[in-house]
């Protein structure tokens, strides 16, 4: 008998079925396993390092607080050429843009090539659609002409993404996604083709994610769990 289950539950299931071991030859199988957990079951169809995202959960993942998001083409539609006049039509677009992919979890940082002078309109739209985030990084240039001359969309976004706390960037433009990945060596999810861009990878990131030397990540997770347990016990003692 093959039992399909999530890795984190396999020990409980295995224990509950121990009394049937004499009658059945149980094999435990998962579709996806992280490198440090793949040997916990008999069959792992694919090993995927963490943090990992699937198409059905990427916009609602609990770790989006460690992600950077573009705005136009991700949270809302892109402006048309007519709307993108750096004037009244653009302001109207910013306030009334049709939503596209609205995340169900809090985002770490929004990084956009929108100009700083449009912060108020952007924040109004974000609040209107219930988008939660820690920080909004915009391009500090005087006007659209200066932005076009600078042509620094990818590097501007990569600079914010380089921060070690972030492990994912969600970008609308494929060319920019490739540039951000190249500059940061961290994965970028592109909504233009709905694919993860990770041709450039860093050794540090892969060790941290568990792709390389997975036992180091497992040890770090155990230490973190122990720290949280001790901290919880300390708070409990203080309250008593």
Secondary structure, DSSP 8 states (H G I E B T S, - for coil): -EEE--GGGHHHHHHHTGGGTTT---EEEEEEE-TTTGGGSSEEEEE--SS---TTTTTT-TTGGGEEE-SBTTTB----TTT-SSSHHHHHHHHH--B----SS-EEEEEEEEEGGGHHHHHHHHHHTT--EEEEEEE--SSHHHHHHH--HHHHHHHHHTSTT--EEEES-HHHHHHHHHHH-S-EEETTTTEEE-SS--HHHHHHHTSSSHHHHHHHHHHHHHHHHHHHHHHHHHH-
